[in-house]
């Protein structure tokens, strides 16, 4: 963390403000510094900064919500990919089973013909 002293605090004294990698802390710190600047200049334009602060908090809330929804989307995509692989495996299994049924039917027909021929030969004796 880097500490920067700002000479434009609300009471006119030197106050340390923390600038770190967190966007939320940077926004809050910037807003406080700007409020101090405006106060020291006597502009009294805290209204604009309070609106900024409110919208900054809303923006942070929306960013958090976007992150949660993005995580949910990634999970849903992962589940969809798994489901697609499962469906592909099941379709292959069905194709294999259909092929086995077809072969079994052909084998059964061949056996039936052999039995019919044997029965015919027995009647001819």
C-alpha positions in Angstrom: 0.0 0.0 0.0 1.1 3.5 -0.7 0.2 6.3 1.7 -0.3 9.7 0.3 -0.9 12.7 2.5 -3.6 15.1 1.3 -3.5 18.7 2.5 -7.2 19.1 1.5 -9.0 17.3 4.3 -12.4 18.3 5.6 -10.9 20.1 8.6 -7.8 21.5 6.9 -5.3 19.2 8.5 -3.0 16.7 6.8 -4.6 13.3 6.5 -3.2 10.1 5.0 -5.3 8.4 2.3 -4.6 4.9 1.1 -4.3 4.2 -2.6 -4.3 0.5 -3.3 -5.2 -1.9 -6.1 -8.8 -2.1 -5.1 -10.9 -0.1 -7.4 -13.5 0.6 -4.7 -10.9 2.0 -2.3 -9.4 4.2 -5.1 -12.9 5.6 -5.9 -13.7 6.2 -2.3 -10.3 7.8 -1.7 -10.6 10.0 -4.8 -14.0 11.1 -3.7 -12.8 12.0 -0.2 -9.8 13.9 -1.7 -12.0 15.9 -4.1 -14.5 16.7 -1.3 -11.5 18.1 0.7 -10.4 20.1 -2.3 -13.8 21.6 -2.8 -14.2 22.3 0.9 -10.9 24.0 1.1 -11.7 26.1 -2.0 -15.0 27.1 -0.5 -17.0 25.9 -3.4 -19.4 23.8 -1.3 -20.1 21.5 -4.2 -20.5 18.4 -2.1 -23.8 17.6 -3.8 -22.1 16.5 -7.0 -19.6 14.4 -5.1 -22.3 12.8 -3.0 -24.1 11.8 -6.3 -20.8 10.5 -7.6 -20.3 8.5 -4.4 -23.8 7.1 -4.6 -23.4 6.1 -8.3 -19.9 4.7 -7.5 -21.4 2.5 -4.9 -24.2 1.4 -7.3 -21.5 0.7 -10.0 -19.6 -1.4 -7.5 -22.7 -3.3 -6.7 -23.4 -3.9 -10.4 -19.8 -5.0 -10.9 -20.2 -7.5 -8.1 -23.5 -8.7 -9.6 -21.8 -9.0 -13.1 -19.1 -11.1 -11.5 -21.6 -13.4 -9.8 -23.5 -13.8 -13.0 -20.3 -14.4 -15.0 -19.4 -17.2 -12.6 -22.8 -18.7 -12.9 -22.5 -18.5 -16.7 -19.2 -20.3 -16.6 -20.7 -23.1 -14.4 -23.7 -23.4 -16.7 -21.4 -23.7 -19.8 -19.3 -26.3 -18.0 -22.5 -28.3 -17.2 -23.7 -27.9 -20.8 -20.4 -29.2 -22.2 -20.5 -32.2 -19.8 -24.1 -32.9 -20.9 -23.1 -32.7 -24.6 -20.3 -35.2 -24.0 -22.7 -37.5 -22.1 -25.3 -37.3 -24.9 -22.6 -38.1 -27.5 -21.5 -41.2 -25.4 -25.2 -42.3 -25.0 -25.8 -41.9 -28.8 -22.7 -44.1 -29.5 -24.0 -46.7 -27.0 -27.4 -46.7 -28.7 -25.8 -47.1 -32.1 -23.7 -50.0 -30.8 -26.7 -51.7 -29.3 -28.8 -51.3 -32.4 -26.0 -52.9 -34.4 -25.9 -55.8 -31.9 -29.7 -56.3 -32.3 -29.4 -56.3 -36.1 -26.6 -58.9 -35.9 -28.6 -61.0 -33.4 -31.6 -60.9 -35.7 -29.5 -62.0 -38.7 -28.0 -64.8 -36.7 -31.5 -65.9 -35.5 -32.7 -65.9 -39.2 -29.7 -68.0 -40.2 -30.4 -70.5 -37.4 -34.1 -70.6 -38.3 -33.2 -71.5 -41.9 -30.8 -74.2 -40.7 -33.5 -75.7 -38.5 -36.1 -75.5 -41.3 -33.7 -77.3 -43.7 -33.0 -79.9 -41.0 -36.7 -80.5 -40.4 -37.3 -80.8 -44.1 -34.6 -83.4 -44.4 -36.1 -85.4 -41.5 -39.5 -85.4 -43.2 -37.9 -86.6 -46.4 -36.3 -89.6 -44.8 
